[in-house]
Amino acid sequence: MLNISESKMRNLIFILSLCHVFYLMQFYPLVQPGELRDFQINEDSDRMMRYLHKYGYLESIADMTHQKMKSAIMDFQQFVGVVPTGNMDKNVSDMIKLPRCGMPDIQSSRRVRSYGFLGPNIWQDRRLTYRIQNYTDDMDKESVDNEIQRALDEWSRITRIRFKPAKHSYFSDLNIYFSSVDGGGEILAYAYSPVNGTIVLDDDELWTKNTNSGVNLFQIAVHETGHSLGLAHSDEKTSIMFPIYQGYNENFKLNLDDIRGISALYKVNPHQRFTLGGNNERLCWDPKIDAIFSSPDYYIYVLKGAKYWKFTLNFILVEGPRLIRNRWQEVPDNVDAAFTYWNNVTYFLKGPYMWKYIQDQKYKKSQLIDYGFPGIPNDIDASLMWSGNGKIYFFKGSEYWMLNPQQPPFMRVNETYPRPISRWNGLPNNLDAAVGIGGTSYFFKDGSYYKYDDLRMKVQGGYPRSIATDLFGCP
């Protein structure tokens, strides 16, 4: 029989324990798959990492991991409209070499989808002056003046802001510079949000007009003026606010996404004519509602049980209560939610089904929510098209989903959803209804409502408040 001392026994146990740990680490490594051990930096990955950091997809390049990199690449791929694999393939490598705007695609860790806003500020004055502080040698002075004025005029048609050259004063609201940025190639230009008023065009580029060669001054100036007015980058490739330059477009015009975005910031609501009427007695007695939506006819519709009420955009009662089925024949009572999208189609949702109408006319037969909006659950609490980015949001319990209907069906709901409603800075769980009016969203729960600032992305101070008193005109 072996005679082993106590000290030797302790050493033997320690050695055996270490062996056991090393054995387990082969199967359960301390650094899990997808972490730092899998991430190798080479010339291509370093360029990709710095690109994603520069344009907002990576908050930090310190302590980089494979999973962080993969997630950032997927966000970038989804933004530019390619299948989000998360792989550094040739398509991604080629994409990051394309000339583009120097502004980030993602602002303050917020994923910008479709149009978005750079911040809470807009120009309050509708008459702005501008000054071209210096000129490029690529074009004559008169041509530069004309192209810049044309670019400003594109936004004037929507915003009613008038841009005039600052000829008799040292002060100007917008200042436009031609200056060396990065030696030519990647960054074509950049601009700051209101009310900074600075646009910088890279003088290392070849600036041209009405030709496929060089960089089209007019189109880049339209893009950067969009930033100066408060718009962020858009993920719509046909939008002028798409960050990557796509070449000269002979038939250029602002697309619907551009118009929606700038209208949410500046457009004046059209003049309304209406006749006062209706009875608010039931709403005053019990202000809890089923659904609410804004219609293409510039009215707000409140749905409760089998009835609806019609209000102006500033909540003056026009008519109601009236039967829902008399206006939208197949829509059931006690709907879960309703919203109107930019194409003027209004969606009514209840249980697993949805109904689509254009004004009072049925657009299509009822269909399953899962078929029309893959990834969105049944029996939702509330929905709205949010002016913050033009996407559709669905709320249920303590969670929410964002849907981009302009993407292919399998890409409409990002895999990172659902997310907690707490990210909406002040909204409660288990909402009853929601609606967007201009640049403000209203969220309803029981007898109260929350007014949400879409630009600052938080509930405004002093809320919740009474629905009955503030909105339904109850004593």
C-alpha positions as CSV (number, residue, x, y, z in Angstrom):
1,M,0.0,0.0,0.0
2,L,1.4,3.4,-1.0
3,N,2.1,5.8,1.9
4,I,1.6,9.4,0.6
5,S,2.1,12.4,2.9
6,E,-0.7,14.9,3.4
7,S,1.2,17.7,1.6
8,K,1.9,15.5,-1.4
9,M,-1.8,14.5,-1.5
10,R,-2.8,18.2,-1.6
11,N,-0.4,18.8,-4.5
12,L,-1.7,15.8,-6.4
13,I,-5.3,17.0,-5.9
14,F,-4.4,20.5,-7.1
15,I,-2.6,19.1,-10.3
16,L,-5.6,16.8,-11.0
17,S,-8.0,19.8,-10.6
18,L,-6.0,21.8,-13.1
19,C,-6.0,19.0,-15.6
20,H,-9.8,18.7,-15.2
21,V,-10.2,22.5,-15.8
22,F,-8.0,22.3,-18.9
23,Y,-10.0,19.4,-20.1
24,L,-13.3,21.2,-19.6
25,M,-12.0,24.3,-21.4
26,Q,-11.7,22.3,-24.6
27,F,-15.5,22.0,-24.5
28,Y,-16.6,25.0,-22.5
29,P,-14.0,27.8,-23.3
30,L,-13.9,30.9,-21.0
31,V,-14.3,33.0,-24.1
32,Q,-17.4,31.8,-25.8
33,P,-17.7,31.3,-29.6
34,G,-18.2,34.6,-31.4
35,E,-16.1,36.5,-28.9
36,L,-12.5,37.9,-29.1
37,R,-10.8,34.6,-29.8
38,D,-12.6,34.4,-33.1
39,F,-11.9,38.0,-34.2
40,Q,-8.7,38.5,-36.2
41,I,-7.6,41.9,-37.4
42,N,-6.2,42.2,-40.9
43,E,-6.1,45.0,-43.4
44,D,-9.7,44.3,-44.7
45,S,-11.2,43.8,-41.2
46,D,-9.5,46.9,-39.9
47,R,-10.9,49.0,-42.7
48,M,-14.3,47.6,-42.2
49,M,-14.2,48.1,-38.4
50,R,-13.1,51.8,-38.8
51,Y,-15.8,52.4,-41.4
52,L,-18.6,51.0,-39.3
53,H,-17.4,53.0,-36.3
54,K,-17.1,56.2,-38.3
55,Y,-20.7,55.9,-39.6
56,G,-22.3,54.9,-36.4
57,Y,-22.7,51.2,-36.6
58,L,-20.1,50.5,-33.9
59,E,-20.1,52.6,-30.8
60,S,-16.5,51.6,-30.0
61,I,-13.7,49.7,-31.6
62,A,-12.1,48.9,-28.3
63,D,-12.5,45.3,-27.0
64,M,-13.8,44.3,-30.4
65,T,-15.4,40.8,-30.7
66,H,-16.6,38.7,-33.6
67,Q,-20.2,39.0,-32.5
68,K,-20.1,42.8,-32.2
69,M,-18.5,43.0,-35.7
70,K,-21.1,40.6,-37.2
71,S,-24.0,42.5,-35.7
72,A,-22.6,45.8,-37.0
73,I,-22.1,44.4,-40.5
74,M,-25.7,43.1,-40.5
75,D,-27.0,46.6,-39.5
76,F,-25.0,48.1,-42.3
77,Q,-26.1,45.5,-44.8
78,Q,-29.8,46.0,-43.9
79,F,-29.3,49.8,-44.1
80,V,-27.9,49.6,-47.7
81,G,-30.5,47.1,-48.8
82,V,-28.6,43.8,-49.1
83,V,-29.3,40.5,-47.4
84,P,-27.9,40.8,-43.8
85,T,-25.5,37.9,-43.5
86,G,-23.0,39.6,-41.2
87,N,-20.2,38.3,-43.3
88,M,-17.4,40.5,-44.7
89,D,-17.9,39.3,-48.2
90,K,-17.0,41.0,-51.5
91,N,-20.3,42.9,-51.7
92,V,-19.7,44.5,-48.3
93,S,-16.0,45.2,-49.1
94,D,-17.0,46.9,-52.4
95,M,-19.8,48.9,-50.8
96,I,-17.6,50.6,-48.2
97,K,-15.2,51.8,-51.0
98,L,-18.0,53.8,-52.7
99,P,-18.0,57.6,-52.4
100,R,-20.5,58.9,-49.9
101,C,-21.5,61.6,-47.4
102,G,-19.3,62.0,-44.4
103,M,-22.3,62.1,-41.9
104,P,-23.0,59.0,-39.8
105,D,-25.9,56.8,-40.9
106,I,-26.9,56.1,-37.3
107,Q,-27.4,59.0,-34.8
108,S,-26.8,58.6,-31.1
109,S,-27.1,54.8,-31.1
110,R,-30.5,55.1,-32.8
111,R,-31.1,53.0,-35.8
112,V,-32.4,55.3,-38.5
113,R,-34.8,53.6,-40.9
114,S,-36.2,55.3,-43.9
115,Y,-36.0,59.0,-43.3
116,G,-34.9,60.2,-39.9
117,F,-34.0,63.4,-38.1
118,L,-30.6,64.7,-37.0
119,G,-31.9,66.2,-33.8
120,P,-34.6,68.3,-32.2
121,N,-33.7,71.6,-33.9
122,I,-35.3,73.0,-37.0
123,W,-35.1,76.5,-38.6
124,Q,-37.9,78.6,-37.2
125,D,-37.4,81.4,-39.7
126,R,-38.8,80.6,-43.2
127,R,-36.5,83.1,-44.9
128,L,-32.9,82.0,-44.8
129,T,-29.8,83.6,-46.3
130,Y,-26.8,81.6,-47.6
131,R,-23.3,82.5,-48.8
132,I,-20.9,80.5,-50.9
133,Q,-17.7,81.3,-49.1
134,N,-15.3,80.1,-51.8
135,Y,-15.4,78.4,-55.1
136,T,-14.1,75.2,-56.8
137,D,-11.8,75.5,-59.9
138,D,-13.8,72.8,-61.6
139,M,-16.7,75.0,-62.6
140,D,-17.2,78.7,-63.4
141,K,-18.7,80.8,-60.6
142,E,-22.0,81.4,-62.4
143,S,-22.5,77.6,-62.8
144,V,-21.7,77.0,-59.1
145,D,-24.2,79.7,-58.1
146,N,-26.9,78.3,-60.3
147,E,-26.5,74.7,-59.1
148,I,-26.5,75.6,-55.4
149,Q,-29.6,77.8,-55.8
150,R,-31.3,74.9,-57.7
151,A,-30.5,72.6,-54.9
152,L,-31.9,74.9,-52.3
153,D,-35.0,75.4,-54.3
154,E,-35.8,71.7,-54.4
155,W,-36.5,71.9,-50.6
156,S,-38.2,75.2,-50.8
157,R,-41.1,73.7,-52.8
158,I,-41.9,71.5,-49.8
159,T,-40.8,73.5,-46.8
160,R,-41.9,77.0,-47.9
161,I,-38.5,78.2,-46.8
162,R,-37.0,80.8,-49.1
163,F,-33.2,80.8,-49.6
164,K,-31.6,84.0,-50.8
165,P,-27.9,84.9,-51.3
166,A,-26.5,87.1,-48.4
167,K,-25.2,89.9,-50.5
168,H,-25.2,92.9,-48.2
169,S,-24.3,91.5,-44.8
170,Y,-21.5,89.6,-43.3
171,F,-24.0,87.3,-41.6
172,S,-25.6,84.3,-43.4
173,D,-27.7,81.4,-42.1
174,L,-26.1,78.8,-44.4
175,N,-22.4,78.9,-45.2
176,I,-21.1,76.7,-48.0
177,Y,-17.4,75.9,-48.4
178,F,-15.2,74.0,-50.9
179,S,-12.4,72.6,-48.8
180,S,-10.1,69.5,-48.8
181,V,-11.7,66.7,-46.7
182,D,-9.9,63.4,-47.2
183,G,-7.9,63.7,-50.4
184,G,-10.7,62.5,-52.7
185,G,-12.5,59.2,-52.9
186,E,-14.6,58.4,-49.9
187,I,-16.1,61.5,-48.4
188,L,-17.7,63.8,-50.9
189,A,-19.2,66.3,-48.5
190,Y,-20.8,66.7,-45.1
191,A,-23.1,69.2,-43.3
192,Y,-24.3,70.0,-39.8
193,S,-27.9,70.0,-38.5
194,P,-29.9,73.2,-37.8
195,V,-29.0,75.7,-36.7
196,N,-25.3,75.4,-37.4
197,G,-25.7,76.1,-41.1
198,T,-22.4,74.7,-42.5
199,I,-22.0,72.7,-45.6
200,V,-18.5,71.5,-46.7
201,L,-17.9,70.1,-50.2
202,D,-14.7,68.2,-50.7
203,D,-12.6,70.3,-53.1
204,D,-10.5,67.2,-53.9
205,E,-13.3,65.9,-56.0
206,L,-14.1,66.8,-59.6
207,W,-17.3,68.8,-59.4
208,T,-19.5,68.7,-62.6
209,K,-23.0,69.4,-63.9
210,N,-25.2,67.6,-66.4
211,T,-22.6,64.8,-67.1
212,N,-21.8,61.3,-65.9
213,S,-18.2,62.2,-65.2
214,G,-17.0,63.5,-61.9
215,V,-19.4,64.2,-59.0
216,N,-22.7,66.0,-59.7
217,L,-22.7,69.3,-57.6
218,F,-26.5,69.8,-57.7
219,Q,-27.3,66.3,-56.3
220,I,-24.7,66.5,-53.6
221,A,-25.9,70.0,-52.6
222,V,-29.5,68.8,-52.4
223,H,-28.4,65.9,-50.1
224,E,-26.3,68.2,-47.8
225,T,-29.0,70.8,-47.7
226,G,-31.3,68.0,-46.4
227,H,-28.9,67.6,-43.5
228,S,-28.8,71.4,-42.9
229,L,-32.6,71.3,-42.7
230,G,-32.6,68.5,-40.1
231,L,-32.8,65.2,-42.1
232,A,-30.6,62.3,-41.3
233,H,-29.7,59.5,-43.8
234,S,-32.3,57.3,-45.3
235,D,-32.1,53.6,-46.1
236,E,-34.2,54.1,-49.2
237,K,-31.8,53.8,-52.2
238,T,-34.0,56.2,-54.4
239,S,-33.9,58.8,-51.7
240,I,-31.5,61.8,-52.1
241,M,-30.7,61.2,-48.4
242,F,-29.3,57.8,-49.1
243,P,-25.7,58.1,-47.9
244,I,-23.9,56.5,-50.8
245,Y,-23.5,58.5,-54.1
246,Q,-25.1,56.6,-56.9
247,G,-24.0,58.8,-59.8
248,Y,-25.6,61.5,-62.0
249,N,-29.4,61.2,-62.4
250,E,-30.6,63.2,-65.4
251,N,-34.2,63.0,-64.2
252,F,-33.6,63.7,-60.6
253,K,-36.4,64.8,-58.3
254,L,-37.1,64.3,-54.6
255,N,-38.8,61.0,-54.0
256,L,-41.7,60.2,-51.7
257,D,-39.4,59.3,-48.8
258,D,-37.7,62.7,-49.0
259,I,-41.0,64.5,-49.1
260,R,-42.4,62.6,-46.2
261,G,-39.4,63.3,-44.0
262,I,-39.1,67.1,-44.7
263,S,-42.9,67.4,-44.5
264,A,-42.8,65.9,-41.0
265,L,-40.4,68.7,-40.0
266,Y,-41.7,71.8,-41.9
267,K,-44.8,71.3,-44.0
268,V,-47.8,73.5,-43.0
269,N,-51.1,71.5,-42.6
270,P,-53.5,72.3,-45.4
271,H,-56.5,74.5,-44.7
272,Q,-59.5,72.5,-43.4
273,R,-63.1,73.2,-43.7
274,F,-65.4,71.3,-41.3
275,T,-68.8,71.5,-39.7
276,L,-68.9,71.1,-35.9
277,G,-71.2,68.4,-34.6
278,G,-71.4,65.1,-32.9
279,N,-72.0,64.0,-29.3
280,N,-69.2,63.3,-26.9
281,E,-71.3,62.1,-24.0
282,R,-70.2,58.4,-24.1
283,L,-66.5,59.4,-24.5
284,C,-66.8,61.7,-21.5
285,W,-68.4,59.0,-19.4
286,D,-65.7,56.4,-20.4
287,P,-62.7,57.8,-22.3
288,K,-61.0,54.5,-22.7
289,I,-60.8,53.7,-26.4
290,D,-60.1,50.8,-28.7
291,A,-58.2,52.4,-31.5
292,I,-57.4,55.8,-33.1
293,F,-56.0,56.7,-36.5
294,S,-55.4,59.7,-38.8
295,S,-57.0,59.5,-42.2
296,P,-55.9,60.9,-45.6
297,D,-58.9,63.3,-45.4
298,Y,-57.0,65.1,-42.6
299,Y,-59.3,63.9,-39.8
300,I,-58.8,61.8,-36.7
301,Y,-61.1,58.8,-36.1
302,V,-61.6,57.3,-32.6
303,L,-63.0,53.8,-32.4
304,K,-64.8,52.4,-29.4
305,G,-66.9,49.3,-29.3
306,A,-69.2,49.4,-32.3
307,K,-69.0,53.2,-32.8
308,Y,-66.6,55.8,-34.2
309,W,-66.1,59.6,-33.7
310,K,-64.6,62.0,-36.2
311,F,-62.3,64.8,-35.0
312,T,-60.2,67.5,-36.7
313,L,-56.4,67.3,-36.3
314,N,-56.6,69.5,-33.3
315,F,-59.4,67.4,-31.7
316,I,-62.5,69.3,-32.4
317,L,-65.4,66.9,-32.7
318,V,-67.1,66.9,-36.1
319,E,-69.4,63.9,-36.1
320,G,-70.3,60.8,-34.2
321,P,-71.0,58.4,-32.6
322,R,-71.7,56.4,-35.8
323,L,-71.6,52.7,-36.5
324,I,-68.3,51.4,-37.7
325,R,-69.9,48.8,-40.0
326,N,-71.9,51.6,-41.8
327,R,-68.6,53.1,-43.0
328,W,-66.2,50.2,-43.1
329,Q,-68.6,47.3,-43.7
330,E,-66.4,44.3,-42.9
331,V,-64.5,45.8,-39.9
332,P,-65.7,44.2,-36.7
333,D,-66.6,45.9,-33.4
334,N,-64.0,46.3,-30.6
335,V,-60.9,46.4,-32.9
336,D,-57.5,46.0,-31.4
337,A,-55.7,48.7,-33.4
338,A,-55.8,50.8,-36.6
339,F,-53.3,53.0,-38.5
340,T,-53.0,54.7,-41.9
341,Y,-49.8,54.2,-43.9
342,W,-48.2,56.7,-46.4
343,N,-49.9,55.0,-49.3
344,N,-53.3,56.2,-47.8
345,V,-54.3,52.6,-46.9
346,T,-55.9,52.3,-43.5
347,Y,-55.4,49.0,-41.6
348,F,-57.8,47.7,-39.0
349,L,-56.5,44.8,-36.8
350,K,-58.3,42.4,-34.5
351,G,-57.1,39.1,-33.2
352,P,-55.2,37.3,-36.0
353,Y,-56.9,39.3,-38.8
354,M,-56.5,42.6,-40.5
355,W,-58.7,44.6,-43.0
356,K,-57.5,47.2,-45.5
357,Y,-59.4,50.3,-46.7
358,I,-58.7,53.3,-48.9
359,Q,-61.0,55.9,-47.4
360,D,-64.4,54.0,-47.2
361,Q,-63.6,51.5,-49.9
362,K,-62.3,48.0,-49.1
363,Y,-58.9,47.6,-50.6
364,K,-58.5,43.8,-50.2
365,K,-60.2,40.9,-48.5
366,S,-59.3,40.3,-44.8
367,Q,-56.1,38.4,-44.3
368,L,-54.1,37.0,-41.5
369,I,-51.8,39.4,-39.7
370,D,-49.0,36.9,-40.0
371,Y,-49.4,36.8,-43.8
372,G,-49.5,40.5,-44.3
373,F,-47.0,41.4,-41.6
374,P,-44.7,38.4,-41.0
375,G,-43.2,38.6,-37.5
376,I,-45.9,40.7,-35.9
377,P,-48.0,38.9,-33.2
378,N,-51.8,38.6,-33.0
379,D,-54.0,40.5,-30.5
380,I,-51.8,43.6,-30.5
381,D,-52.6,46.5,-28.2
382,A,-51.8,49.5,-30.4
383,S,-50.1,50.5,-33.7
384,L,-49.0,53.6,-35.5
385,M,-46.9,54.8,-38.3
386,W,-44.2,56.8,-36.5
387,S,-43.1,60.1,-38.0
388,G,-39.6,59.6,-36.4
389,N,-38.7,57.3,-39.3
390,G,-41.8,56.5,-41.3
391,K,-42.0,52.9,-40.2
392,I,-44.9,51.0,-38.6
393,Y,-44.7,50.1,-34.9
394,F,-46.8,47.5,-33.1
395,F,-47.2,47.4,-29.3
396,K,-48.3,44.4,-27.1
397,G,-47.9,44.0,-23.4
398,S,-44.4,45.2,-22.5
399,E,-42.9,44.8,-26.0
400,Y,-42.9,46.5,-29.4
401,W,-42.0,45.6,-32.9
402,M,-40.9,47.8,-35.9
403,L,-41.9,46.8,-39.4
404,N,-40.5,48.2,-42.7
405,P,-43.1,47.3,-45.4
406,Q,-40.7,48.5,-48.1
407,Q,-38.3,45.6,-47.5
408,P,-38.9,42.0,-48.8
409,P,-41.2,40.0,-46.5
410,F,-38.5,38.1,-44.7
411,M,-36.6,41.3,-43.9
412,R,-39.5,43.5,-42.7
413,V,-39.1,42.8,-39.0
414,N,-35.5,42.8,-37.8
415,E,-34.4,39.8,-35.7
416,T,-33.7,42.1,-32.8
417,Y,-37.4,42.5,-32.2
418,P,-39.4,42.5,-30.0
419,R,-37.8,45.1,-27.7
420,P,-39.0,46.5,-24.4
421,I,-41.4,49.5,-24.5
422,S,-39.3,51.0,-21.8
423,R,-37.0,52.1,-24.6
424,W,-39.6,54.7,-25.5
425,N,-38.6,56.9,-22.5
426,G,-41.8,57.3,-20.5
427,L,-44.4,55.1,-22.1
428,P,-46.4,52.6,-20.1
429,N,-46.9,48.9,-20.9
430,N,-50.3,47.5,-22.1
431,L,-51.3,50.5,-24.2
432,D,-54.8,50.9,-25.6
433,A,-54.1,52.9,-28.8
434,A,-51.7,55.2,-30.5
435,V,-51.7,57.8,-33.4
436,G,-49.2,60.1,-35.0
437,I,-50.2,63.7,-35.9
438,G,-47.5,65.7,-37.6
439,G,-44.3,65.4,-35.6
440,T,-46.0,64.3,-32.4
441,S,-47.3,60.9,-31.4
442,Y,-50.2,60.3,-28.9
443,F,-50.3,57.1,-26.8
444,F,-53.5,56.2,-24.9
445,K,-54.1,54.0,-21.8
446,D,-57.3,53.9,-19.8
447,G,-58.4,57.5,-19.3
448,S,-55.0,59.1,-19.9
449,Y,-52.8,60.0,-22.9
450,Y,-49.1,60.5,-23.3
451,K,-47.8,63.1,-25.8
452,Y,-44.6,61.9,-27.3
453,D,-42.0,64.2,-28.9
454,D,-40.9,62.3,-32.0
455,L,-37.8,64.6,-32.5
456,R,-36.5,64.3,-28.9
457,M,-37.7,60.7,-28.6
458,K,-39.3,61.0,-25.2
459,V,-42.7,61.7,-23.5
460,Q,-43.2,65.4,-23.1
461,G,-43.2,66.9,-19.6
462,G,-46.4,67.0,-17.7
463,Y,-47.9,63.8,-19.1
464,P,-50.0,61.7,-18.8
465,R,-53.0,63.9,-18.9
466,S,-56.8,63.4,-19.2
467,I,-58.1,62.3,-22.5
468,A,-61.6,63.5,-21.7
469,T,-60.7,67.0,-20.7
470,D,-57.8,67.7,-23.2
471,L,-59.0,65.9,-26.3
472,F,-62.6,65.0,-26.2
473,G,-63.9,68.4,-25.0
474,C,-65.5,67.1,-21.8
475,P,-66.2,69.5,-18.9
